[in-house]
Amino acid sequence: MGSARAALGDVSGQIYKAFWYVPEIGRWVKSVEEYYASNGVCTQRISSKRESFIHAVN
């Protein structure tokens, strides 16, 4: 088997991440990640919402 190598170079851009946290339940309920290229264009957006949770009793 052969091996493959990825070419490494300079990469620039920005990442934005946000989390919505609810203290009453002790969990995040929504998150968003956005990846921006160096020219300011959003290249990828990932969002998720918590569908349900089980509240742990201490």
MARFIVEX-572800 format. One line per field, with one value per residue (C-alpha): x, y, z. Coordinates in steps of 0.02 Angstrom, whole numbers, plus 32768, in hexadecimal, padded with zeros to 4 digits. Layout:
REM residues N
px	(X/...)
py	(Y/...)
pz	(Z/...)
//
This chain:
REM residues 58
px	(8000/803B/8029/7FDA/8013/7FB3/8010/801D/801B/7FE7/7F2F/7ED1/7E1E/7DAE/7D43/7CA9/7C5D/7BC9/7B72/7ACC/7AD5/7A41/7A79/79D3/79F2/7AB0/7AC1/7ADB/7A3F/7A83/7B2B/7B67/7C11/7C3D/7CDD/7D14/7D97/7E17/7DA8/7D1B/7CAA/7C58/7C90/7C39/7BB1/7B85/7AF6/7AA8/7A1C/7A07/796A/7955/79B3/79A6/79BE/7A3B/7A0D/7A9F)
py	(8000/80AF/8144/81EC/8294/8335/83CF/844E/8507/85AB/85B1/8649/866C/867A/8605/863E/85CE/85F5/858C/85AF/856F/8561/8565/851F/847A/8482/845F/84B6/84B8/84FA/850F/8561/8553/85BD/85B2/8647/864F/86DA/873C/8741/86C1/8642/8599/8528/8539/84B3/84C7/8450/8452/83E2/837D/833D/8322/82C5/8338/82E9/82F3/830B)
pz	(8000/7FDC/804B/8027/8068/806C/8032/80BE/809F/80EB/8116/8151/8180/8216/827E/82DD/8362/83D1/8456/84AA/855D/85D3/868A/86C8/8670/8673/85B9/8513/84A7/8402/83AD/830D/82B8/8220/81BC/8154/80CB/80C8/804F/80D1/807B/80EE/80AC/812A/81AE/822C/82A7/8322/83A1/8437/841A/84CC/856D/8610/86A4/871B/87D3/8849)
//
